[in-house]
Amino acid sequence: MKLDALDLAQRLIRAPSVTPADAGAIPLLQSVLEGLGFACETVTFAEPGTAPVLNLYARLGQSGRNFCFAGHTDVVPPGDTAAWTLDPFSGAVKDGKLYGRGAADMKGAIAAMASACAAFLEARGPGFGGSISFLVTGDEEADAVNGTRKLLDWLAARGERLDACVVGEPTSADCLGDMVKIGRRGSLNAVLTVHGAQGHTAYPHLADNAAHRLVAMLHAVTTTPLDRGNAHFEASSLAVSTIDIGNPTTNVIPATARAVFNVRYNDQWSSASVERWLRERLDAAGGRYELRIKVSGESFLVPPGEVSDTLSAAIERVLGRRPALSTTGGTSDARFIHRFCPCAEFGLPNFTAHKVDECIAIADLAALAAIYRTALELYFAR
């Protein structure tokens, strides 16, 4: 069965699956995969206080090594739709590009995965000596509490095994195939609230200026590097995103001041060690404060091995270039998957992801499908 990646990508984009809504995206993918012979199961998870999320696990074959394609059908909101050149959920084609929310991140990759499987099965037939699976969630772009992590636990509880996984995040930076991700930095968000004592600006010695103390604390954590990086990771970084005092007058010393910052840390750190580092410097700066921490994901590294080697060889065979193995960028669901099996991330160019007029080159979509198919051929040739 032939499966056109462009047609499927268009149909997926036309499902406005803004997290946590599915809008028919996963049922569409399920129907396509069942047409290829996959056994599909959908599972809905919902933690208390959260919206239910639909997830999909599909598998073809019951023996041999299980090669998994992982990704998400949910997308971020389109923002101001009037700013788009074309309707963000039209899946329209113009000047050799496919437009729409999710084209790059990452409905295009999911369509390429399905198309690759169809081509691989047409050439090899069902007796290729292994299994292929899809692990697809509708909860990656938001809090990621009812998606991949729970789906992996669900698989483990029933004794399901994954031997290798390719996550279709848009990892290519300047051109398709220039980068494969083998790890990610951890991400920690911190809310720092500093307490002082209100007073008159003419008598600062009678007050305790929370703004001054906040500045001193931020200076302490922004001027000292966490590290210099290592062979696989760039240096960890801390970036202040907002400073809020909310003082409506010019002659009152504020009693409280607040800042929010994000730390992206490499595998020399854990969230616990980053928090200790922060508190040591805040304590040394002096003053009363509260520090609230929320961790989006811990840093991780999958050392170069079979999955990244297979992807690199497939990219080189199709495009004639060897990708860099990188750990840059934000978080992804690979932060959960790497604990379950070796994985790597590879997908379309990311320079329009989450932007107005998100789009991909149709030629890149076809090439990505060819790379995924070649990866299957190389993996099951071993």
MOUR-V470387 format. One record per backbone hydrogen bond with DSSP energy under -1.0 kcal/mol. NH is the residue of the N-H (numbers start at 1). CO is the residue of the C=O. E is the energy in kcal/mol with one decimal. If there is no record, write none. Layout:
NH,CO,E + NH,CO,E
This chain:
8,4,-2.1 + 9,5,-2.6 + 10,6,-2.4 + 11,7,-2.1 + 12,8,-2.5 + 13,9,-2.4 + 14,10,-1.8 + 15,12,-1.3 + 17,15,-2.6 + 18,16,-1.9 + 19,75,-1.7 + 21,18,-2.3 + 25,22,-1.9 + 28,24,-1.7 + 29,25,-2.2 + 30,26,-3.0 + 31,27,-2.3 + 32,28,-2.0 + 33,29,-2.7 + 34,30,-2.6 + 35,31,-1.5 + 37,34,-1.3 + 38,33,-2.4 + 39,59,-2.9 + 41,57,-2.5 + 43,55,-2.1 + 45,53,-2.0 + 50,47,-2.1 + 53,45,-2.5 + 55,43,-2.0 + 56,136,-3.2 + 57,41,-2.7 + 58,134,-2.1 + 59,39,-2.2 + 60,132,-2.9 + 67,131,-2.7 + 68,164,-2.9 + 69,133,-2.9 + 70,166,-2.6 + 71,135,-2.1 + 73,137,-2.4 + 75,17,-2.1 + 81,79,-1.0 + 83,80,-1.7 + 84,81,-1.2 + 90,87,-1.9 + 94,97,-2.4 + 97,94,-1.4 + 98,360,-2.8 + 99,92,-3.0 + 100,358,-2.5 + 101,88,-2.9 + 103,100,-2.2 + 107,102,-2.4 + 108,102,-1.1 + 110,106,-1.8 + 111,107,-2.3 + 112,108,-2.2 + 113,109,-2.4 + 114,110,-2.2 + 115,111,-2.5 + 116,112,-2.5 + 117,113,-2.1 + 118,114,-2.2 + 119,115,-2.2 + 120,116,-2.6 + 121,117,-2.8 + 122,118,-2.1 + 123,119,-1.7 + 124,120,-2.7 + 125,121,-2.4 + 128,126,-1.2 + 131,65,-2.8 + 132,60,-2.1 + 133,67,-2.5 + 134,58,-2.5 + 135,69,-2.7 + 136,56,-2.6 + 137,71,-2.0 + 151,147,-2.4 + 152,148,-2.6 + 153,149,-1.7 + 154,150,-2.3 + 155,151,-2.1 + 156,152,-2.5 + 157,153,-2.3 + 159,156,-1.5 + 160,155,-2.7 + 163,66,-2.4 + 164,66,-1.4 + 165,342,-1.4 + 166,68,-2.5 + 167,344,-2.5 + 168,70,-2.2 + 171,169,-1.6 + 178,175,-1.7 + 180,324,-2.8 + 181,345,-2.4 + 182,326,-2.5 + 184,300,-1.5 + 186,265,-3.2 + 187,297,-2.5 + 188,263,-2.4 + 189,294,-3.1 + 190,261,-3.0 + 191,292,-2.5 + 192,259,-3.1 + 193,290,-2.5 + 194,257,-3.2 + 195,288,-2.6 + 196,255,-3.8 + 197,208,-2.5 + 199,253,-1.1 + 201,251,-1.7 + 203,200,-1.7 + 206,203,-1.9 + 207,204,-1.5 + 208,197,-2.1 + 210,254,-2.0 + 213,209,-1.9 + 214,210,-2.5 + 215,211,-2.3 + 216,212,-2.1 + 217,213,-2.4 + 218,214,-2.8 + 219,215,-2.3 + 220,216,-1.8 + 221,217,-1.5 + 222,218,-1.7 + 223,219,-1.5 + 230,233,-2.6 + 237,264,-2.5 + 239,262,-2.7 + 241,260,-2.8 + 242,260,-1.5 + 244,258,-3.4 + 253,199,-3.3 + 257,194,-1.8 + 258,244,-2.6 + 259,192,-2.5 + 260,242,-2.4 + 261,190,-2.2 + 262,239,-2.6 + 263,188,-2.9 + 264,237,-2.4 + 265,186,-1.6 + 269,266,-1.8 + 274,270,-2.3 + 275,271,-2.2 + 276,272,-2.1 + 277,273,-2.2 + 278,274,-2.4 + 279,275,-2.6 + 280,276,-2.3 + 281,277,-1.4 + 282,278,-2.5 + 283,279,-2.8 + 284,280,-1.7 + 285,281,-1.5 + 286,282,-1.1 + 290,193,-2.5 + 292,191,-2.5 + 294,189,-2.5 + 296,187,-2.4 + 297,187,-1.2 + 300,184,-2.1 + 302,182,-3.5 + 309,305,-2.8 + 310,306,-2.5 + 311,307,-2.4 + 312,308,-2.5 + 313,309,-2.4 + 314,310,-2.3 + 315,311,-2.7 + 316,312,-2.3 + 317,313,-2.2 + 318,314,-2.2 + 319,315,-3.2 + 320,316,-1.3 + 324,178,-2.3 + 326,180,-3.0 + 335,332,-1.8 + 336,333,-1.7 + 337,333,-1.9 + 338,334,-2.3 + 340,337,-2.1 + 341,337,-2.0 + 344,165,-1.6 + 345,181,-2.6 + 346,167,-2.6 + 350,172,-2.4 + 353,350,-1.1 + 355,352,-2.1 + 360,98,-1.8 + 362,96,-2.4 + 365,361,-1.8 + 366,362,-2.1 + 367,363,-2.2 + 368,364,-2.7 + 369,365,-2.0 + 370,366,-1.8 + 371,367,-2.2 + 372,368,-2.7 + 373,369,-2.3 + 374,370,-2.3 + 375,371,-2.4 + 376,372,-2.0 + 377,373,-2.2 + 378,374,-2.6 + 379,375,-2.6 + 380,376,-2.5
